[in-house]
Amino acid sequence: MAVLVAGGCGYIGSHTCLEFLEQGYDVVAADNLCNSSAESLRRVEELTGKKIPFYEVNVCDRAAVRPIFENHKIDCVIQFAGLKAVGESVQKPLEYYQNNLNATLTLCDVMREFGVKRMIFSSSATVYGLDNPIPYVETMPTGECTNPYGWTKVMSEKILQGVAAADPEWSVVLLRYFNPIGAHESGRIGENPNGVPNNLMPYITQVAVGRREKLSIFGQDYPTPDGTCIRDYIHVVDLAKGHVAAMEYAMHHTGTEIFNLGTGKGVSVTELVETFEQVNGVAVPHVYVGRRAGDLAEYYANADKARRVLGWQAERSIADMCRDSWNWQKNNPNGYSNEKPL
């Protein structure tokens, strides 16, 4: 049985490829490498001892996607492909709408042509917007996003729900992630952002390894116990396992289902930094600065549905996430360097 992982060279995509291979599934990967590295898949092959057919294509390009389905019997598509920097999406809204929506539309169109009717979609907690109370539950209304990136997730969810409603043979699983951090315990694959990191953990690790001078923590006056923002951090390996569980669910069910993938527990920015320092015995110089526009004080998941329906729950602790993140960064201070072609 084969899964196509669109965006398979990325942070979450590469870990998911590894998890599927370890669970005995065949994996085909597609990625245009605009924000990722082919080295990640080479290392997944190294870790698993299995070859991954790789297509360097933009999945918005229908003519480039069709050969994947011609050459492989695909049973399910995992859709990670998309631009994902919240701040950049505000500066480049057209690029985000065009790329993220077209990627999903094109994949669905080619899937329909080849009779493939199972998709697992990489969504986000951003779809819950500003007004829902915490913890977030899958039945809450979505929308009222603060940035184009969030809106592309809301719109993609609506597109996929419409596809499944129109054809009762389709199975769509929408996975709403919270804040993935960590890395594979081997230290061979991990988060490798281009340029200045947009997310907290890679910034912490780059400060710890000496690539950046200090960490700026935005806001110390939020209505939280220590004044800093609270988020639901989930280990990327737990997240990858969630995709396997979702695919196995999709093999036996039709229609659309939505699941939060998080721990259900909030951790503040200060707590995360202090845990990282304690677990790894390394200092992270940091300063507190003013709030950043658009940041919510607190949010975290209610992940009961995933546990009840998928039999999945997050198992790794914040300490595990901090340890594995540092293991990746200290062994790869410049990320994926000296890349070798697949």
N, C-alpha and C positions, 0 to 999 in steps of 0.2 A: 504494500500500500504506500502511495507516494503523496507527499504534501509539497506544494509550491510555496516557498517563503519569499514573498515580495518585500524587498528591503532586508534581505538575509545577511548582508554584511554589516549592518548596524549593530549598535550596542545590544538592544533587546533581541533583534533578529538573529545575531550570531549565537547568543545563549540558547535561543529557542531551537535553532538548527541542531545544536549539540544535544539538547534534551530529547528531541525527536529521534535522533540517531541512537542515543543510548537506550531508548525505549523500543528499538527494533524497527522503526519506520524508515522508509526511503525519503530522502530530502532532495529537492531541486531548489536552487536559489537564484533569485534575480535581483539586480541592484545596479543603479547607474553610477555609484561610487561618488556622488556629488558631496556627500557628508559622511562617507564611510571608507573602509579600507578592505581590499581583497585579502590582505594578510590575516584578517580575523577568520575567514573561512579556511585558509590554509592551516591555521592553528587548530580549528575545530577538527579538521581532517586528521591532524597529528594526534589530537587527544583521543579520537574515537577509532582511528585506524580505518576509517571509511571515506570513500570518495564522494564529493558533492558535485554533481553537474551544475555549472555556474554559467549564467547568461548575464553579460554586462549590457543591460538594456534599460531604457527608460520605460517603465510600465504604462506611461501615458501613450506610448507609440504602439498602436494596434498591430502594425505590420511586424514589429520587432517581438511582440508577445506571442503571436500565433505559433511560431516554430517551437516554442516551449511545449505547447499542448500537442503539437504534431509529433514531437519526438518522445514524449513521456505520457504515460497514462496517469494523469493527475486526479486524485480523489478529493482533495480539499485545498483551498487557498488560504494562507495566512497573510493578511494584508497589513504590513508595517510601512509600506512605501509612502513617504510624505515628508515635507518640510516640517520642522517641529519647534523652531525657536519663537517663543511668544513675542518677545520684543521685536524681532526682525519682521514678524508678521504684521505688526502695526506699521512698519516702514515700507513693506512690500506686500500690500494686501492682494493686489492682482496676481502676483506670482504664487501666493499661497492658495488662493481660491482655484486658480487655473491648475496648478500642479496637484494639489491634494484631492480635489474633486475628480479631475480627469483620470487620476491613477485608479481610483475605485470604479469609476464608470467604465473605463477601458477594460479592466480586469473582468468586471461583470459581463460585459459584452462578449468577450472572447470565451469566458466560461460558458455562457449560454450557447454559443456556437458549438462547443465541444461537449455539451451535456454534463458539465461539472457544476454541481448545485450546492456546494458546501463552502461557506466562507466564515473565517474567524477574523473579526475586524479589531484593529488596535485603536480603541477609543481612549477617553481621558476623563478624569474627574472634572476637567474644565467645563464639561457640558452642563454641570449643575448650576453654573452661573453664580450670581451674587446673593440671591434671596432665600435659598433653601436652608433650613436649619440643619445642624449637624447632630449625629452622623448622617451622611448621605445614604439614602436607600434608593434602589433601582426604580421604584415606582414614582419618585419625585419628578416634577416637570423639569424639562431642560430648556436651555436657551438663556437669553440675557447675558451672553458672554461678553467679556471685556476686551477681546482681541480677535482678529481674523482667524488665527490658528484654532481657537475654541469653536468658532462658528463652522470651520471646515469639518470638525468632528461631529457637530450637531447635524449639519447638512448630510454628511456621509451616512450617519445613522439613519436619517429619514429616507435616503435613497435605498439603502439596503432593506429597511423595513418594507418599503414599497415593492421591491423586487420579490421578497418572500411572500408578501400578501397576494401578489399577482400570480405567482406560480406555487402551488401547494407542495411541490416536490423540493423546493429550496429549503435549506437549513442555514440560518445566519445566527452567529453568536457574537454579540457586541460585548467586548471586554473593556470596562472602564478602569484604567490604571490610576493609581495614586502617585507615589513618588518613588520610582525605581532607583535603587542604589546598589552598591556591592559589586562583586565580580565572581567569576568562577574560582573555586578554591585553589585551582592549579596556578593561578596568577598568569595564565597564558592569554586569556581574553578578558576585556573589561571596557569601561567607558573611555572613549578616545575623541573628545570634542575637537573640532577645528577652531583655532583661534582662542579667544577668551571664552571660558566655559559659561554657559547660560544657567547651569544647574549648580546646586550648592556643593554636593560631594566632590565632583572633579575639581572644583575650585579649592576645597579644603586640601585635597591630596596634592594638588600642584603647589600650594603654599608649603605643605609639609616637606615636599621633595626639593624645594628651593627654586622652582620655576617662577614663582610669583612671590612678591614681598610680604603681602599680608592679605587677610580676608576682611572684607567689609560686610558687617552684619547690618541689614537694613531695618532700623526701627528697634527701639528698646522700651517703647511706651504703649505696646498693645495690651489689651485687657486679657492677658495670659499670666500664669504664675510668675514667670521671669521677665515678662515684657517683650519677648521675642515671638515671632510667628511659630505656630504649631502645624505640623504636617504629618501625614501618614506615610512613613517610609517603608518600602517593601523590597526585600532582597530580589535581585534580578533573576536568580535561579528559581526562587519560589514562583516568580512571575512566569518564567518559561514553563515550569511544570503546570501552571494554570492553563497554558495554551494546549498542552497535550490533553488535559482533562476536558477542555472545551471541544477539541476535535473529536475525542471519543464520544462525547455527548452528541455532537452533530451527526455522527455516523448512524445514530439510532433515533433521531428526532427531526422533525421538520418544523418550519415556522421560525420565529425570531425569539431569542432569549437574551437577556441582558444580565451581566454579572459585574459587580464591583470586585476588583482584585486589590486588596489592601490587608493590613493587619488588624484594622479596627481600633488602633491605638495611636494617639497623637504624641509626637515628640517635638520639643522646641528646638530652634536653631542652636541656642546656647547648649542645650543638653546634648545635641548631636556632636558639636565641636568638643565638648568636654569628654564625652564618651570616646571619641576618636583619639584624643590625647592620652587618656587613661589606658585604653586597650593596647595602643601601639607604642606607648612610651616616647611619643614625639610631640614637639610643640607646634601649635598652629597659631602664629601671631595674628591677632585680629583686633579690629576696632569697631565700635558701634557708630553708625551714621544715621542720617534721617531715613524716614520711611520711603519705600519705593512705591510709586503710583500703581494702583491696581492690586496690591497684595492684600489678601484676606488675612485676618488675625489668626484664624484657626479653621481647619477642616480635616476630617478623617472619614473612613469608610464604615459602613455596616456591611460586613462581608458574610453574613449568616447564610444568604441564599447560595453562594458558591460552595459553602461547606455542606449545606443540606442537599443541593441538587447535583453538584459536580463531585462531591466527596473531596474537595480541595480546601486546604487552608494554609496560610503562611506559617512556616515552621522556624525560620531563622530570625534571630534576635538583632537588635540594633548593634550589639557588640559584634556579632557575626558580620554584619554589613560593614562596619568600620574596619574590622580586621581584614576582610577580603578586599575591600577597596584599596587599602594601603598595600597589601600584598601585590596587587596588580600594579599600582603606581611605582612602588620602589623597585620592582623588577623590570618595569618598562617606563623609565623616567620621561621619555619622549614619546610615549604611546607606541603605536605600530611603526617602527622604523625599519630601515633596510628591507622594504617590502619585496617579496618575490611574487611574480605572476602565477596565477593558478594554471 
